[in-house]
Amino acid sequence: MSPVFQQEPLIVIGLAAVIAFYCGALARRLRLPSIIGFMILGVIFGPSGMRLLETELLDHLSFITEISLGFVAFAIGAELSMRSLRSLGRGIISIILAESFGAFAAVALAVYLLTRSWPVAVLFGAVAPASAPAGTVAVIQEYRARGPLTKALYAVVGFDDGLAILIFGFAAALSRALLFETLGLAGGGEGLLNAMRQPVGELTLSIVVGTLLGVIFLIVVRRLEAPRDMLIMIFGFIVFTTGVAEKFHFSLILTNMTIGFILVNLGSEPLTRRVTAPLHDVMPLVFLLFFTLAGAHLRIDQLPRLGILGLVYIAGRSAGLIGGARLGAMIGHVPVAVRRYVGLGILSQAGVAIGLSLIVHQDMTELMQQSQVRHAVAEFARSHPGISPNLFDPLHIAGILITTITATCIFFEIVGPILTRFALLRAGEISTEAPRPSTARS
């Protein structure tokens, strides 16, 4: 990066914001969601392109991404009115369960058929249910979508990350037990129940803290009238909540989403409209910054490493999410539009999946620091010369997982929003006309 940009990163951010505005407009003219334009600019500015946004600078700017996710989560929660969700009934629950476990099962089975390694297969399945709600929400808000499918998408992308974390906690422990069994080591299954305590505890505390802050937020905003004052209070609560979630390792998305959920279900309808109205003006800027930085994180040089395993993961995850969502919708007797298209709107995957992969890498590194594990790996390699070492060496497994998930996230982050727009369009919940300008008020 040029020394000028190293000393003044605000120059890069300001330049990126201005150019991203026109990239988003160009994307809309091409009948694509504007966030595709933002991400493409991010790739050009990032380490894969002009290197104006280097990895070190992106790490320093991570707070922008976290605050943006807080706004997204709050916006999701504010759409989850129990009155509107009751119209979909048990269908929402069955969709979330079926698409999450469907993605896990489909990916695990597909990867096993390719690798013949259950430890590897279960780990890939563990990461598959994790989604990226920002892409779905950005498309919904850009096109002002309204209808049963829109409500279903808000609910599914809001709650399925919590279930994905629970699935990951159990599956990661199961994979470790299977790996220990393969290597002939004892004690691999002792952590199955213990592994569930941490994610369950984190998610429970996220809801409790979010509920408490939501009640306080509701009390505070009742006294406010001016949109300017309301926006200041929303910003303060979201930033504070995001900081608390990061400090104590709660779910950032679930905690902020609970505040919005409390608002829409305990506050009056006029109050909810008064609180959320200022968001219509600020959310376009949030999405612009978030997806430009997200694009900068996409390492295009990882795509050549995609390989057969990456293609199998993409096919398995897509089939599991789409097929599972459709099965859950059929069981729950939801409207036809929801049954046909909800699976297409939830394919985006990014930061959460990569974060889970990094957790696996950390756990596997700690495993290889144990002398008995290193000895067992070496002994297994000598006694099974016909089996690839990638299928039983913890560090190799972690490396394969990170590389594959990083590469496939590029695909899902680009294709996911496009398919979300397609699903909403086919469901008749957005018009075929160009979306509103980013400065307009809904």
N, C-alpha and C positions, 0 to 999 in steps of 0.2 A: 504494500500500500504506500502511496505517496506520503512523505513526512507531513505534508499539510493536513491530510485526512487523519493521520495518526494523532496529531495534536488537537484537531478540532473535528471530532466525529459528527457534531451537529451539522456540519456542512454536508456530509454524506446523507444523513437522515432527511434534511430539508430538501436536498436535490432529489432523493429517492421519492419523497412524498409528492413533489410536483410532477415528476415524470410518471410515477405510478398512476396518478389521476388520469393522464392521457392514455396510458396503457390499458387501464380499465375501460375507458371510453371506446378504445379500439376493439377490445374484446367483445363489448356489448354490440358493436356494429357487426361483428362476425357471429352474432347469436350465441355467444359464450358468456358464462358468468364473469363479471369484472374481476373476480379474485384470480382467475387464470392469468389475466394480464399482470396483476400484482406479483404473482409467483414467478412468472417468466422474467420480469424485471429483477426480482430478487436473485434469481439464478445468474443473470447477467452481471449484477453488482457483486455477487458473492464469490467464494473461493473457486467455484467452477468457471467463473467468467473473468471480469475485470479486476477482481480482488479488492474492490473498494470497501466491501464488508468482509473483513477477515474473520477467522474463527475467534480470535481473541476479542475483537470488538463485539462480535455477536454474543459472546459470553457476558460482556459488560452490559449489553442491552437486553439481557434476558428478562429483566423486570418489565419491559414493555410487553413482551409475550405473555407473562404471567398476569399482568393487569388486564390485558385484552381478553384472556381466557376468563378472568373474573367477570368482565362485562358480558361475555357470551353466556356464561353460566347463569348470571342474574337474569338475563333476557329469557333464557329457557324457562327458568322457574316461574317468571312472571306470566308465562303462557300456559302453565299447568293448572288451570282452574279445575277443581274437582267436578264442577257442574258440567264442563265440556268433556272431561275425561269419562264421566259416567256414561255418556252417550256411546262410547266405545267399549264400555264394560270391561269384562275380564279379558277381552281381546288384547289390550295393551300388555297385560302381564304375560299372557301366553306368547305374544310376539317376542317380547324381550327374552323370555326363557328359551324359546325355540331358536331364535337367531343366534344367541350367544353360545348355547350348547351345540347348536348345529355347526357353527364355525369351528368350534373346538374339535368336534368329532370328525368333520369332513377333512380338516387340515391334518389332524393326527393320523387318520387312516391313509390319506394320500401320501403323506411323507413316509409313513411306515412301508407302504408298498414300494416306494422308491429306494429307501435306505435299508430296510429290514432291521431298523434299530428303534425299539420302543422308547428308550430315553430321549433320543433326538426327536422322534415323532411327537411325544407328549409335550416337549418344550415348545415346539412350533405351534402345536394346538393351543397351548397356554396363552400365547401372545395374540392369536388370531381374533378373539372377540373384542379386543380393545379398539375403540373407534376415535374419530376426531370430530367432535360435534361442531367445531367452528365452521367448517366447510359447509355443512348442511344448513346451519343457522344463517350464514351469510347469504346463501342462495335464496332461502325463504324470505329474508328481509329485503333483499335487493329487488325481488320480483313481487313483493307484497302479497305473498301467497296466503290464501285463506281456504279452509275447508277441513274435512275429516282427515285427509292424508297429512296435511300440515300439522294438525294437532297430534296425530300419531307420531310423526317424525320428531317433533319437539320432545314428546315423552320418551320415545325409544332412545334417542341419542343422549337424553339427559340421564336416564337411569341405567343404561346398559354398561357404562364404564364402571359403575359400582359393582355390578355382577361380574364384569370382566376381571376386576381386581381379585374378587373372591375365587373365581375359577383359576386364575394364575397362582394364587397362594397354594391351593390344593394341588394343582397339576405340577408346579415346580417341585414340591415335596415328593410327589409320586415319581417324577422323572429321576430325582436323586436316589430314591429307593430302588428303582429299576436299574440304575447305573451301578449302584453298590452290589446288587444281586448279580449283574453281569460280570463284575470284576471279582466276585467271590468275597466281598467284604460284608461284615456284620454292622447293624445299626442304622442302615439307610432308611428304614421305615419308622424310626422312633419319632421323627419330626413331623409326621403327617398332621396330627391334631394341633401340635404347637404352631405349625406353619399357618394354620387357619386363624389362630388367635390374633395375630398382628393385623391382617387386613380387616377382619371383623371389627376389631377394636378401633381401628382408624376410621372406618366408615361410620360406625356408631357415634364416635365422638364428632365426626364431621357434621352429622345430622343434629346432634345435641347443640353444638356450638352455633351452627347455622340457625337453628330454631331460636336460641337465646338472642343472637344478634338481630334476627328477623323481627322479633317482638320489639326490641329496642328501636330498630329502624322504623317500624310502624308507628310507634309512639311519637318519635321525633318528627317524621314527615307530615303527620296529621296537622301540625301547626304551620306548615309552609304552604304558600300559595304561588309565588313567583317561580316560573320555570328555571330561572337562573339559580335561585336558592336551592331548588330541588336537585338540579344537576350537581351542585357543589356537594350536597349531602350524599347523593348516590355515589359520586366519585370517592368521597372520604370513606364511606362504609365498605365499598368494594376493595379499595386499596388496603384498608385496615384488615379486612377479612382475609384477603389474599396473603398479606404478611403473616397473619396468625397461622393460616394453613401451612405456609412454607416453613415457619419456625417449628411447629409441632408435628409436622408430617401428616397433616390431615389431607383429605381429598379437596384440592382447590376448587374443582368443578362442583362437587356435591355440596360443599359448605356455602358457596355463593348462590348456588341454585336453590338451596333451602330458604335463603333470605327472600328471593323472588317468589318462591312458593308460599311462604307465610304472608307476603304482601297481598297476593292475588286471592288467597282463600280466607284471610282474616280481615282484610281491609275492604272497604266498600268499593263498588265499581267506579264511581267518580274519582275516588282517591287513587285507585290503580291507574286510571287513565291519566291523571294529573302527574303521577310519579313517572310513568313510562314515556310520556310525550316527549320530554327532552332527549330521551335516548335515540329517537329517530334522527336527530341531527348529528349526534356524536358517534353512532355506531358505524357509519361509513368510514370515518377516520380511523376508528379502531380496527376495522377489517383491513383497510389499506395498509396500516403499519404492521399488523399481525401477519398478513399473508406475504408482504414484501420480505419481512424477516424470515418467515417460514420458507420462502423460495430460496433465500440466501443459504439456508441450512441444507437444502437439497444438494447432494453431491452427485452431479451427473456422471462423474467418473466412476461411480459405483455401478452404473447400469451394465457395463460389459461383464461384470461379475455376477449378473443375475443368474445365468445358467438354468439348467433343468429344474433344480430344486426351487429356485425363485418362481419359475413358471408354474410348477406344481402348487406352490403356496398360494399364488394369485388365483389359480383355478379353484383350489379347495376352499379358500376363504370366501371367494365370490359365491360359489355354489352353496356353501354352508349358510352364509348370511341371507342370500336371496331365497333359497329353498326353505331354510328354517323359519324365516319371517313369514313366508307364504303359508307354511304348515301351521304356525301359531295363529295366523289370521283366520285360517279356516276353522281351527278349533274354537277360536273366540268369537266366531260369527260376526266379524266386523264388516263395514261396507265394502262393496266390490272394489272400489278404487283403492282402498287401503290394502286389501288382500293382494291386488295385482302389482302394486308399485312401491309398497313400503320398503321392500328389500333393496330396491335400486337407490334409495335415498340415504343409505347408512353405510356405504362402502368406504368412505374416507378413513384413512388411518395415518397417524403421524407420530407426534411426540410421546404419547402414552406408550405406544408399542415399543418405540426405541428405548424409552426409559425402562420398561420391563426387561428388555434385552440387556441393558446395562446392569440391571440387578442380577440377572443370570450370570453375566461375566464376572461380577464381583464375587458371587457365591462360588463359582467354579474356580476362580483364582485362589480363594481361601481353601477350597478342597485340595488343590494341588500343592498347597503349603504343608500338607500333612504327609509325613514320610511313608505311612502305610498305603496311602492312596497312590503316591508316585511309584512305589514298589509294585502295587497291584496292576497299575497301568502298564509298566514295563514288562511284567510277567505275562500279562494277557497278550501283549503284542508279540512276545516270543512264542507263546503257545498257540496263537491263532494268526499265522503269517498271511493267510488268505483274506483276512478282513481288514478293511481300510482303518487306519488309526483314527481317522476323523470320527468314527462311530462310537468310540469308547473313551477317548482322551477328553477330560472335562474342558481344557483350554481350547482344544480344536472345536468341540461342540459349541462353546460360547462364541468363538470367532465366526463359525458358520452362521450362527443365529443372527449376530449383529450385522454381518455383511448382507445377508439375505433380506432381513427386515428393513435395513436402510435403503436397499435398492428397490424393494417392492413398495415402500412408502411413497417413493417418487411417482410410481404408477397410480397408486390409490389416491394421492393428493390431487393429481391432475384429472383423473377419470371420474373420481367420486362426485365432485361438484357438477360436472357435466351431466352425469346420470341423474343427479338430484333434480336438476332443471328439467330434464327429459321426463322424469316421473311426475313432477308437478304439472307439467304442461299436458301430458297425456291424461292426467286425472282431472283436468279442467279447472285447476285451482290457481292458475296464472293465465294471463292473456298472451296471445302470440305477439303483442306489441312489445317494443323495447321497454325495459324497466324504467322506473322514474329516475330522474337525475339525482345524483348523490346528495345534492343540497336541498332537495324538496322535503317537505314535511308530509308524513303519512296522514 
